[in-house]
Amino acid sequence: MRKPLVAGNWKLNKTASEAKELLGDMLPGLEAVKDVEVLVCPTFTVLAAVSDILKNSSVALGAQNIYWENSGAFTGEISPAMVAEYCSYVIIGHSERRAYFGETDVTVNKRAQAALAVGLTPVVCVGELLEDREAGKEAEVVSVQLMEGLKNLPVHSGKDLVVAYEPVWAIGTGKTAEVSDAVNMNKDVIRPALAKLFGDALAQEIRILMVVR
């Protein structure tokens, strides 16, 4: 039985002091949530401070990205090992990374493999743009993102994976994503693609999130 997961991506918000204050206010309420796993994903500079607050709590901590090398001359990047010191999850392939920072299915795959190698659970984001949906290509686009972004992962790694569906076409376009849009995408596209990659049984265990704003 899949345990529901609710994740909050803090994006480019909150200094360490602001994050500690916010989480201090939120933590009692978050811990009161039962039968649901709660995950917060703040900025890199906040991870150490937030990790201390969450150390003995039921709330999980995640990062918003990683690089695929563990060390080297990669100025401005953060390695899987560095993130794993504080986190159990990491977001990979978010639509903003794809739109603004050159993320591709190839780099998503590299990041996912690197995350799994250090024991991080990747939250791999997929989703179609408005032009994809209007052209009737949403199933094709999301299926390719999954098949390419998750290819060559060990079959057993499916149990250590989360997929997040972002209806990118409904962000800032005036369009609204209905629950049925996510349900149909999950049932008709995402779960079948996962079954091709990891087998039917593991595909049913993988948690799929819908990203909302």
Phi, psi and omega in degrees: 000127181286132175273124181303145178236130174242123185238140176245117177267113184279350179053216184267067182218145172081123168283175181300315181294320178294321180294318179296320179295314180298312183292326175300321178288324186277332193303316179303318179292320180295320181288341179283345179288124183250151176064017176223133175276133181249134182230133173242140183231087179273184179289163184303317186291349183261345189302315183297314181296316181291325179302319178298320182291323185271357190311315184250024181254175178269359183272130181272156181241136178225158174260168184264354181183164169213163168265166185265357175256148182273345177194170176131186183272075182230073186305131176088354180265168177228135189271161175302319180296322178296317179293320183294342175298331186242334194243160171247347180231161171209134176281135180226134174076026178303149184302328178290326175293321179292319186283321190252338190233020171074018178295138178230171176299328179294313181287330173301316180298317179297317181293319180297316179296320180294321179297311181298326182296335180251012176085012176275145174269114179282134171258096188270121185266136175225159178164152184259152176278170180299318181295329176295314182293317181294335177271001181073023184255011187300319180295317180297314183298311182292321178298315178297317178303319180287311184295323179277320182291334184245010184291151177066013172282144176304140184305318183294343182291347178303330180286348181247042188219144172233140174248133177244121178266119177253113173283078187302331181296342182258010182258111177070018182249352185086352176276154180240131176272125178270161177303322181298329178298315180291318180300314181293319178296317180297314186286318189267338187235303189291308182297318176298322178295319178295325178295322177296324183280319191236358183093157186299316185297310180292327179299326179286341180274339185288132179276138180239123180259152168252126181277127177234158181226000000 
